[in-house]
Amino acid sequence: MTPRRTPAGPPAGEPDAAAEPAPVDRSRTALVRRARLIGRTLAETYPDADIELDFRTPLELLVATILAAQSTDKRVNTVTPVLFARYPDAAAYAAADRAELEALITPTGFFRAKTDSLMKLGAALTERFDGEVPGRLADLVTLPGVGRKTANVVLGYAFGVPGITVDTHVGRLSRRFGWTRQTDPEKVEPEIGALFPRKDWVPLCQHVIWHGRRCCHARNPACGACPVARWCPAYGEGETDPVKAAKLIREPRG
């Protein structure tokens, strides 16, 4: 498996004057139609959007995803080349010297808790899965430091198994788009999944994440420069003037 690193996406398109949304049709059919229009438009806006963590194996992706919690993908990528060389398999993490491992991952933050998770992860993989990362959600979520979000990332990008990764961006935008009213990620997952074909789940989440980082910010979203404004029930929560909104657009970053 080759490493993955994504270039910056193209500028988000600026909607024309007709982009301001019409009254929202609340029917199920209309919801699915709007959701898929948004999905297709985000795919066209961010054609290069992909996972930004560098990895070659399922274990490397699992470790990198754990390290990315409360950190950035770019920062994790500065740490993992040395880390992966020093700890090439699950047994190496299980037998790691705690002080040495902590020192290597310190730049990612919360290094003591993450060291504990990685050492316990290595032991669990060695003892229960012959040192291999399992390819089932039910097994992955039993591992130390692995929740559904991390498990879905690993399944989608290391095993090609479709899943909905509900990070902060996906949760926030799915509520703004009217795809769900839920706040619990486990309840958000099936509601988003019901709106899209399974084959679209993994890229959809990445496109939504990029849009959340670039345009649909938690505070003051750039509504006036949003390519999906015409279908968004939350249009107007942020800046609607196209010129002012364009200044709020940021480059996606891990």
N, C-alpha and C positions, 0 to 999 in steps of 0.2 A: 504494500500500500504506500502510495507516495504522499509526501507532506502536502498539506493544504495551506495556502496563504492567499488571501483575496486582496486585489487592488481596490482602491477607493472607487465608489460608485459614481455614476454620472450625475450631473446636477438634476435635481427633481424638477419636473416640468411645472410651469406656472399655469394654472387654470385660467381660462378666459372669463369674460364678464358673466357668462352664462353658468359658471361653475357653482354659484351659490345654490344650495340644494332646495329642491321643491319640497312641499309637505311630504312627510314620510308615510308610505304605505306600510301598515303593520302586519300584513298577511305573511304567512310562512313562505309562500312562493316568492313574494317580493324580497323577503329577508335573504333567501338563498341567492336570488339574482343579484342583489346589491353586494352580498359578500363575495361572490365570484367575480363581479366586475372590479371590486377593490383588489382582490387577489391578483387578477390578471394585470391590472394597472401597476401595482407594486412590482410585479415581476418584470414588466417592461421598464419601469423606472430604475430598478436596481438589478440589471441582468447579471452582474458579477457577484452578487451577494452570496456568500458562502461562509462556512465556519472559518474563523480566523486563528484557531489554535493549530499549531504544527504538531503532527503526529504521524507515525508509521504503522502502529499496531493498535488493537483495541485497548491493551493495557496502557499504552502511552496516552491515548485519548482519555481514558478514564482518570488517570492521574492528573493530566492537564486540566480537565474539567473540574476536578476537586480543588485544584490550586486556584482556579479562576474565580471561585466564590469570594466576593468582596474585594476583587482585584480586577485587572484588565487583561484581555487576551494578549495584548502586546507585551505587557510586563511578564506574564507567564512564559511567553516565547523566548524571553531573554534568559530564563532560568532553566528551561527544560533540556537544552542540548547537553549540558554538563550532567544534569540530573539523570537523564535517560542513559547516558554512557556509564554512569556510576552504578545505577540500579537497573539492569537490563531485564529483570524478571520479578515475579511476585516474591520468590524466596529471598531475593536481595533486599526488598523492602521489609520483609518480616524480620530479617537479621540485621537491619541497619543500626548503626550507631546513632543514637538519638541526637546527640550534639552536632554530629556531622550533617545529618539530614536537615536539622533545623537551620543550620548555617546556610545551606544551599537554597532553601526555599524562603528565607527571611524576606526578600524583596516582595513576595506576594501577599504579605500581611497574615496575621493570625497564625503565625508559623508553628506555634506550639500545638494548637488544636489540629492543624493540618498534618503535622508530623505524626501525631497520635493516630489520626485517621489512616494515613498511608501505611504505617507499620501494622495496624490492625487489619487493614485491607489486604496487605501482602500475606499475613498469616491466614486470613479467611480463605483467600483464593488458593493458597497452598494446601490447606487442610481439607477444604470442601469441594474444590473444583480442579484439582490436579494442576494448579498454577495458571489455569486459563480463565479469561474473562468470559462469563456465561453470556449467551445470546438471547436470554429471556428476561422480560421485565420482572417477572415474579422472583427470579433468582437475583437479579442485580440489586433490587431494593432491599435485600437482606444483608448486603455488604456494608461494612462501616463507612460512613461518610457519603453514602449513595442514596439520594432520594429520587423521586420520579423524574424531576427535571434532568438531573445528571444521567439517569438511566436512559431516558429518551434521546438525549444527545448521542450517547454511545451506540444505542441501537440504530439510530438513523444514519450516522456517519461511519460507523465501523462495521455494521452488519447489514445495512440496507433495509432495516425494518421500519416501516412508517410509524411515526409517533408525533404527538403534539407536545412541544417543549414550551411550557408556560413559565417564562421568566418575567421580570417586572415589566418589560416592554410589551410582550404578548398579552399579559393580563390587562395592562392599562388600555392598550389600543383596542382589544377585543370588546371591552366595555364601551369605549367611545364609539366604536363602529356599530354597536347594538347587537353584537354577536352573542353576548351573554350579559347577565346581570350578576353573575356569581363572582365572589372574591377568592374562594378556595380553589387553588390551582387544579385539584383533583376533580372538581365539578366543572371548571372551565374547559378542561380537556375534551370531554365528550360533546359539549355543546359546540365547540369550534369544529371538532371532527365531523359532526353531523352535517355541516354546511359544505364540506369539500370532499372530493374523492380522496381516498387513502394515498394515492400516488402523489398527491400534491402537498401532503401534510408537512414533510420535512422542509422543502424549499419555501413553502408559505411562511412558516415560522421565521425563517431567516430573513425573508423580505420584510416581514412585520417588524422584526428586531432592528433592521437597518433603518426603516422608516421612523421608528421610535427614537433612535439615536440621532437621526438627521433632522427630522421635521416635526414630528408629533411629540414634542417634549412634555415632560410631566407638568412643567410650569410654562405658561405662555406658548402653546403650540403655534406653529406658523401656518395658520389656517388659510391665509390669503395666498400662500405659495404652495399649497398642498395639492398634489396631483389627483387625490381622491376626494377632494372637498365636496363635490356635487353629490356624492353618495353617503356622506357622513352625517349622522344625526347630531353629532356634537359640534358641527361647524359653528364657529362664533365663540367658542370657549377661549380662543386665543386671538392673536392679531389677524384681522381680516384684510387690512390694506396690503395689496400685493407688494408694493415697494418696501414697506416696513417689514412685512413678513419674510421677504427674501433675505433680509439681513439677519434673520434668526436661524437660517439654515446652517447646519454644521456638518463637517465631514464625518462620516461614520468612523468610529474608532472602537477597538476591542476593549 
